[in-house]
Amino acid sequence: MKYISKQFVRWDDLDAFGHVNNAIYLTYAQEARFLWATEEYSAAMRESSLIEMVVARAEVDFISPIYDGGRFVDVIVTIDSIGNSSFKMLFEISDKGTVFAKVATVQVAVALDTKKSRPLTAKEREFLERYIEAKS
């Protein structure tokens, strides 16, 4: 299953080169991840959101520049793999068949009281497994 988030490209996302600044792609992924964690997890599990996590790693492959603001792009969210206390998320930022960037992050579940990593719960794993894409 995939989650698709529409992210608005603001005019101030553009840099001096006239395209979306490289750091903004991580913002689009972050916004999509937050919406996915709050909307999808809460709806599926009927409880609090899967937002008690931190980014342990992030990488971006820039494929094609976004040259104009005032538009929306799709951020497609899937899960690549699930570990004991972490999982790898994949984000494809695109519009009308043009892929602009691919982002991968490793998320680590954190206990809010201790601020340390914690194992994923059975419900979290069940939810995450729905978003694993079949690998070719």
C-alpha positions, 0 to 999 in steps of 0.5 A: 500500500502507498500513502500519497501526500500533496505538498505545496511548493512555496515560492520561497522554497526556490533558491538563487538558482531558480529551483527548489533548494535541496534542503526543502525536499527533506521538508516535503518528506517530513510533512508527508511523514507527519501526515501519514503518521497522524492521519493513517496510523490514528485511523487504522489503530484508533489510538494515538499517532505513530509520531514518537520517532526520530530520524536517524538517517536521511538521504536524498537522490535528486533526479530532476529540479522543480523550477516553479513554486505555487504548485503541488507535488505528490510525495508517495510514502512506502516502507522499505524494511522494519527492524526491532526499534527502527524502520526505513521509509521511502519517499518519491517526490513527483508530479505527472510522471516526472520524478524530482527526488527519492528520499530514504529515512531511517526512523527510530521509535523513541520512548518520550519519557526516557528519550531513548529508543524502544522496540516497535509495538505489535500494532505499530509493526502491523501498521508498517507492514501494510506499507511495505512494497513488493521488491522486484 
